Amino acid sequence: MKKLSLEPYKGTRDFYPEDMFVQDYIFGVMRMVVESYGYQEYDASILEDTELYRAKTGEEIVNEQTYSFKDRGGRDVTIRPEITPTVARMVARKRKELAFPLRWYSIPNLLRYERPQRGRLREHWQLNVDAFGIDGMEAEKEMITIAYDIMRAFGVDDKKFVIKINSRKLVNYFLNDYLKLNKKQSYDVSKLIDKKNKMKEKEFRGAMESVVAKKDKVKKIVKFLRAGEVEEVGWVVKRVKKVEKGKNGKRGDETDGIEKVKEVVGGLKKLGIKNVVFDPTLMRGFDYYTGIVFEVFDANPKNNRSLFGGGRYDDLVGIFDVEKVSAVGFGMGDVTMKDVLETYKLLPEYESVADLYICLLSSEYANFAHDLSGDLRKQGLNVAVDFTGRKIGAQIKTADRQKIPFVLCVGEDEVKSGKFKVKNLGSGEEKVADQAGIVRIIR
Amino acid sequence: MKKLSLEPYKGTRDFYPEDMFVQDYIFGVMRMVVESYGYQEYDASILEDTELYRAKTGEEIVNEQTYSFKDRGGRDVTIRPEITPTVARMVARKRKELAFPLRWYSIPNLLRYERPQRGRLREHWQLNVDAFGIDGMEAEKEMITIAYDIMRAFGVDDKKFVIKINSRKLVNYFLNDYLKLNKKQSYDVSKLIDKKNKMKEKEFRGAMESVVAKKDKVKKIVKFLRAGEVEEVGWVVKRVKKVEKGKNGKRGDETDGIEKVKEVVGGLKKLGIKNVVFDPTLMRGFDYYTGIVFEVFDANPKNNRSLFGGGRYDDLVGIFDVEKVSAVGFGMGDVTMKDVLETYKLLPEYESVADLYICLLSSEYANFAHDLSGDLRKQGLNVAVDFTGRKIGAQIKTADRQKIPFVLCVGEDEVKSGKFKVKNLGSGEEKVADQAGIVRIIR
């Protein structure tokens, strides 16, 4: 028989207890922050009918970047590449029963079929935070505040990251109405803008020209993308404002986009979040965003990458043929966050879940150890007993290598006297104690 | 466009906050108990190379009951139907680095392709508890004690469940050496025994006869399966003991099996676990068990079903071409456990994660609410703010329907005075308090 592979499936990870400890720490901090804002956890299956993704995601993703297959009943099934379509489906499913606004979160594992690379694996976990039923910009402000609070709760200094904000409406207006690009061109331009940071200026302009065909349009695009403050794209508005005013006097999407960026950026600064800027190049990959989008970037100039992001997607729940629900959310991946925390040395050191390891001088004390450990557990200690029958040194070494903080050995003396030497394996300190004393020492 | 389905994929579940609350409660109790025994959490990807299951599981399961497909690179991939092969792979992968004995647990989601029915879904979660590197029966006793403790921690009276114990070695010996069945016959007989409880006596005998061909062998099998105490199958041993003794004087598997059943059943009774019995009909579905197997049954005569189980599987790590590691473990599914706890009314009532809901008389108080809620969060409260701008009654109704225990409203008076009416939505009681007072009331 062929030798079996010991490795996990390509692009996925094994989580040994040390890895799980890190994962638990990261999820624990995320949970603590989002729950402090009253967000409730939800989840769903990793499998969904493929039509769910066909209906809403950018085509690229449905076709090439998902794990999709037919089940034995001939049904098209996809392993979730993201959970937003699922949560939209769930909200739509109970559209009439749920008490809005909803504040929901989840930390699902997601799978994408792509070449594994640093920070991008085939399977990752992602905190998803979503609020449904809040139309105003307070929702965006809360989302971004939560994202900010999570970064700070991890101990990341706010000089080390930047929160970039854009308006999908403003961008759509600029591309479709101002530049009058057709649908295909708009889509291609926004994909190009998405990749801008990975391209050289000349290469970017060249690619842009081949999409929009006209040089003056490329110039406008470049000018638009260079704006450092949202006020600097006012020129996009002015022209059209007149036209719109002439027609019906209503504000258009471009004005709305600019106003909302101002409101969010200004509002966050008022709340004490200073590292927030307008960035017209910010597109976000998915095409369901309808309003403000935001993304958190590593501010390290050597590693200026996107860490995570989100935005408003008011139309997604509506695709299920139920009454629309406004929605704002973001997703934060574990692989990237772990990488950031490792870089800044912000991960805690591994600790065993066990408080105490009981070693046995002979297996005849097994029942005694069963009773002793049972009593200690009742008092809240986590206790493992070594039943291997190995030499005492080997038993203690196991505790040490597994980073269990305390150890005690049971032999004839201990059974008779009811007194135990409790050793702190970190400091080497030993204290003699009875049962109650063990609990006191370890606490 | 075709109307999108609102339902989850067949045989899977959506977990709305209320469902997630139950799931979290169940997992929380499981975690608390296994961690008190010093078990460390691990996890892995939901995808594995298909060869992992081909190499070890009963054929039936690999071929028909898994989600298996080819990835875009032509690799055979399977969504894990169980995590035991994975954990064996992980132990084998770090065979030389790990400090044994290991106490590990995980609560993975698992997928099987089968017709959904009560208590059996296509996707479920399963607590898996495994100890590696303990050869003696203390490992079995610990496993079963943990299983027992979890049931008790859920509040299930020990009269409501029975722990059945058998020895795979004893059964194998009986079928292969005593009855001299061939491999195929043994396999078919053990599958039949597995289904015995779902068959009528006559039907069972008939099926058995068509497998083993000889009536006297069927009689022996029926006699074997009727034993209520392990001592009653002594007749299996005696004959062979002589033969074995004549050859090399060593104890055979049958004696070993009987002795170990005695040791485990007797040992558990000594530790205070009385609802434990020998049951020769207990087979367990998977074919990797090598020693003691056990299963916990609902003792309700109207619903006498298997709840969960496990056993010893000393040979599994060895299939990876590394030095053998002894192993004992069990798996406990969430669907079955939830069903049991519902039946016995042992599930807690839903509680919102939010402690307090702040309603706004006008959106002009949004920033004030941001600050107030921020301060309360720093003091450990989970606080949600209603930013919808709806009428105050609608806001309070949301809190009530979401089962948030406390509510307060912010208007001009509150902003000026710094005093708030904190209402307990359960009792209807209202108290006036300043910020510090809010925390005291809610705690």
Interface residues (C-beta under 8 A of the other chain):
Chain A: M1 K2 K3 L4 S5 L6 E7 P8 Y9 K10 T12 R13 D14 F15 Y16 P17 D19 M20 Q23 D24 E35 S36 Y37 G38 Y39 Q40 E41 Y42 D43 A44 S45 I46 L47 E48 D49 E51 L52 A55 E64 Y67 F69 D71 R72 G73 R75 V77 I79 R89 M90 A92 R93 K94 A99 F100 P101 R103 W104 N109 L111 Y113 R122 E123 G133 I134 D135 G136 E138 A139 K141 E142 T145 G267 K270 L271 I319 F320 D321 S352 V353 A354 Y357 S363 A366 N367 H370 S373 G374 R377 L381 N382 V383 A384 V385 D386 F387 T388 G389 K397 T398 R401 Q402 I404
Chain B: M1 K2 K3 L4 S5 L6 E7 P8 Y9 K10 T12 R13 D14 F15 Y16 P17 D19 M20 Q23 D24 E35 S36 Y37 G38 Y39 Q40 E41 Y42 D43 A44 S45 I46 L47 E48 D49 E51 L52 A55 E64 Y67 F69 D71 R72 G73 R75 V77 I79 R89 M90 A92 R93 K94 A99 F100 P101 R103 W104 N109 L111 Y113 R122 E123 G133 I134 D135 G136 E138 A139 K141 E142 T145 G267 K270 L271 I319 F320 D321 S352 V353 A354 Y357 S363 A366 N367 H370 S373 G374 R377 L381 N382 V383 A384 V385 D386 F387 T388 G389 K397 T398 R401 Q402 I404
